[in-house]
Amino acid sequence: MSLETKENNSSFAGLFIMINSLVYFVMAYLIVVFMNNIFTIILARASGFQTRLYYYGFDVSGAYWTNENLIVIFFFGFAISLISALVFERIYKARRKHLSNIKLLYLWIYILSITWFFGGII
């Protein structure tokens, strides 16, 4: 095998790894964002608000906003993000020694969930 063939194979492997990680990142991002939005909408509906989910976020209208409603409804989604970060961190640590690629999805969900939580709190 020539040196040129080895370089082509290694660059193809690096490209495959990059695309694989990108796909898992996008999947993890969608999971984290929709999970946050869905749980926020569930709590808003339980509090008497009317909600609509869009691909870019959600809309809440209806009942009278109080400080208590505002804090509880919007903190709940971020709390779910923190809980999912802790859960997926444990799953990733348990699966990291295995050869499957799904552990990369767990890692991305953990990183994005903890980032989403701290970004929402700040």
BALOBA-1460 file (C-alpha; in Angstrom, 3 decimals):
// residues 122
<rec num="1" residu="m" x="0.000" y="0.000" z="0.000"/>
<rec num="2" residu="s" x="1.433" y="3.308" z="-1.019"/>
<rec num="3" residu="l" x="1.738" y="6.343" z="1.180"/>
<rec num="4" residu="e" x="-0.799" y="8.233" z="-0.943"/>
<rec num="5" residu="t" x="-3.460" y="5.536" z="-0.413"/>
<rec num="6" residu="k" x="-2.941" y="5.623" z="3.372"/>
<rec num="7" residu="e" x="-3.352" y="9.399" z="3.406"/>
<rec num="8" residu="n" x="-6.573" y="9.160" z="1.388"/>
<rec num="9" residu="n" x="-7.951" y="6.508" z="3.737"/>
<rec num="10" residu="s" x="-7.100" y="8.542" z="6.835"/>
<rec num="11" residu="s" x="-8.651" y="11.710" z="5.401"/>
<rec num="12" residu="f" x="-11.777" y="9.746" z="4.468"/>
<rec num="13" residu="a" x="-11.946" y="8.324" z="7.998"/>
<rec num="14" residu="g" x="-11.568" y="11.810" z="9.475"/>
<rec num="15" residu="l" x="-14.340" y="13.137" z="7.225"/>
<rec num="16" residu="f" x="-16.584" y="10.230" z="8.222"/>
<rec num="17" residu="i" x="-15.974" y="10.922" z="11.923"/>
<rec num="18" residu="m" x="-16.709" y="14.629" z="11.438"/>
<rec num="19" residu="i" x="-19.985" y="13.983" z="9.597"/>
<rec num="20" residu="n" x="-20.982" y="11.370" z="12.174"/>
<rec num="21" residu="s" x="-20.362" y="13.822" z="15.015"/>
<rec num="22" residu="l" x="-22.249" y="16.577" z="13.189"/>
<rec num="23" residu="v" x="-25.301" y="14.344" z="12.725"/>
<rec num="24" residu="y" x="-25.278" y="13.362" z="16.397"/>
<rec num="25" residu="f" x="-24.878" y="17.032" z="17.379"/>
<rec num="26" residu="v" x="-27.921" y="18.064" z="15.346"/>
<rec num="27" residu="m" x="-29.970" y="15.184" z="16.768"/>
<rec num="28" residu="a" x="-28.927" y="16.091" z="20.322"/>
<rec num="29" residu="y" x="-29.694" y="19.771" z="19.760"/>
<rec num="30" residu="l" x="-33.196" y="18.983" z="18.515"/>
<rec num="31" residu="i" x="-33.812" y="16.619" z="21.431"/>
<rec num="32" residu="v" x="-32.688" y="19.164" z="24.036"/>
<rec num="33" residu="v" x="-34.555" y="22.131" z="22.536"/>
<rec num="34" residu="f" x="-37.810" y="20.264" z="21.943"/>
<rec num="35" residu="m" x="-37.640" y="18.635" z="25.369"/>
<rec num="36" residu="n" x="-37.236" y="22.062" z="26.996"/>
<rec num="37" residu="n" x="-40.065" y="23.560" z="24.930"/>
<rec num="38" residu="i" x="-42.453" y="20.627" z="25.442"/>
<rec num="39" residu="f" x="-42.084" y="20.609" z="29.229"/>
<rec num="40" residu="t" x="-42.448" y="24.393" z="29.392"/>
<rec num="41" residu="i" x="-45.618" y="24.165" z="27.302"/>
<rec num="42" residu="i" x="-47.016" y="21.376" z="29.496"/>
<rec num="43" residu="l" x="-46.564" y="23.504" z="32.617"/>
<rec num="44" residu="a" x="-47.980" y="26.607" z="30.912"/>
<rec num="45" residu="r" x="-51.100" y="24.689" z="29.864"/>
<rec num="46" residu="a" x="-51.466" y="23.293" z="33.379"/>
<rec num="47" residu="s" x="-51.380" y="26.893" z="34.650"/>
<rec num="48" residu="g" x="-54.209" y="27.933" z="32.319"/>
<rec num="49" residu="f" x="-52.274" y="29.511" z="29.446"/>
<rec num="50" residu="q" x="-52.833" y="28.863" z="25.754"/>
<rec num="51" residu="t" x="-49.698" y="27.695" z="23.942"/>
<rec num="52" residu="r" x="-48.538" y="26.980" z="20.412"/>
<rec num="53" residu="l" x="-45.364" y="25.136" z="19.470"/>
<rec num="54" residu="y" x="-43.408" y="26.248" z="16.415"/>
<rec num="55" residu="y" x="-40.188" y="24.888" z="14.943"/>
<rec num="56" residu="y" x="-38.354" y="27.960" z="16.280"/>
<rec num="57" residu="g" x="-39.907" y="28.052" z="19.766"/>
<rec num="58" residu="f" x="-43.326" y="28.494" z="21.330"/>
<rec num="59" residu="d" x="-45.938" y="31.137" z="22.032"/>
<rec num="60" residu="v" x="-47.739" y="31.532" z="25.365"/>
<rec num="61" residu="s" x="-50.846" y="33.679" z="25.790"/>
<rec num="62" residu="g" x="-54.031" y="33.762" z="27.783"/>
<rec num="63" residu="a" x="-54.166" y="34.013" z="31.548"/>
<rec num="64" residu="y" x="-52.787" y="36.850" z="33.605"/>
<rec num="65" residu="w" x="-49.016" y="36.750" z="34.111"/>
<rec num="66" residu="t" x="-47.792" y="36.926" z="37.681"/>
<rec num="67" residu="n" x="-44.221" y="36.789" z="38.915"/>
<rec num="68" residu="e" x="-44.894" y="33.327" z="40.305"/>
<rec num="69" residu="n" x="-46.240" y="32.018" z="36.971"/>
<rec num="70" residu="l" x="-43.328" y="33.506" z="35.085"/>
<rec num="71" residu="i" x="-40.690" y="31.968" z="37.324"/>
<rec num="72" residu="v" x="-42.329" y="28.547" z="37.613"/>
<rec num="73" residu="i" x="-43.211" y="28.114" z="33.940"/>
<rec num="74" residu="f" x="-39.901" y="29.163" z="32.453"/>
<rec num="75" residu="f" x="-37.668" y="27.649" z="35.125"/>
<rec num="76" residu="f" x="-39.330" y="24.256" z="34.711"/>
<rec num="77" residu="g" x="-37.906" y="23.737" z="31.198"/>
<rec num="78" residu="f" x="-34.435" y="24.660" z="32.374"/>
<rec num="79" residu="a" x="-34.754" y="22.342" z="35.370"/>
<rec num="80" residu="i" x="-35.631" y="19.521" z="32.963"/>
<rec num="81" residu="s" x="-32.480" y="20.406" z="31.014"/>
<rec num="82" residu="l" x="-30.405" y="20.070" z="34.185"/>
<rec num="83" residu="i" x="-32.029" y="16.741" z="35.038"/>
<rec num="84" residu="s" x="-31.460" y="15.416" z="31.512"/>
<rec num="85" residu="a" x="-27.836" y="16.585" z="31.659"/>
<rec num="86" residu="l" x="-27.285" y="14.602" z="34.845"/>
<rec num="87" residu="v" x="-29.052" y="11.534" z="33.441"/>
<rec num="88" residu="f" x="-27.179" y="11.554" z="30.131"/>
<rec num="89" residu="e" x="-23.872" y="12.170" z="31.894"/>
<rec num="90" residu="r" x="-24.448" y="8.959" z="33.871"/>
<rec num="91" residu="i" x="-25.482" y="7.079" z="30.729"/>
<rec num="92" residu="y" x="-22.404" y="8.328" z="28.878"/>
<rec num="93" residu="k" x="-20.060" y="7.330" z="31.699"/>
<rec num="94" residu="a" x="-21.598" y="3.855" z="31.769"/>
<rec num="95" residu="r" x="-21.344" y="3.439" z="27.960"/>
<rec num="96" residu="r" x="-18.072" y="5.199" z="27.163"/>
<rec num="97" residu="k" x="-15.992" y="2.002" z="27.204"/>
<rec num="98" residu="h" x="-18.240" y="0.319" z="24.626"/>
<rec num="99" residu="l" x="-17.536" y="0.518" z="20.903"/>
<rec num="100" residu="s" x="-20.946" y="1.797" z="19.803"/>
<rec num="101" residu="n" x="-21.284" y="5.277" z="18.336"/>
<rec num="102" residu="i" x="-24.479" y="6.093" z="20.256"/>
<rec num="103" residu="k" x="-22.309" y="7.215" z="23.174"/>
<rec num="104" residu="l" x="-21.453" y="10.290" z="21.102"/>
<rec num="105" residu="l" x="-25.151" y="11.199" z="21.076"/>
<rec num="106" residu="y" x="-25.237" y="10.828" z="24.872"/>
<rec num="107" residu="l" x="-22.196" y="13.074" z="25.190"/>
<rec num="108" residu="w" x="-23.710" y="15.763" z="22.961"/>
<rec num="109" residu="i" x="-27.023" y="15.665" z="24.840"/>
<rec num="110" residu="y" x="-25.139" y="16.039" z="28.124"/>
<rec num="111" residu="i" x="-23.062" y="18.982" z="26.860"/>
<rec num="112" residu="l" x="-25.988" y="20.765" z="25.219"/>
<rec num="113" residu="s" x="-28.327" y="20.209" z="28.185"/>
<rec num="114" residu="i" x="-25.900" y="21.631" z="30.710"/>
<rec num="115" residu="t" x="-25.144" y="24.543" z="28.375"/>
<rec num="116" residu="w" x="-28.862" y="25.159" z="27.823"/>
<rec num="117" residu="f" x="-29.451" y="25.139" z="31.589"/>
<rec num="118" residu="f" x="-26.649" y="27.574" z="32.453"/>
<rec num="119" residu="g" x="-27.447" y="29.772" z="29.434"/>
<rec num="120" residu="g" x="-31.086" y="29.990" z="30.517"/>
<rec num="121" residu="i" x="-30.251" y="30.743" z="34.123"/>
<rec num="122" residu="i" x="-27.873" y="33.563" z="33.228"/>
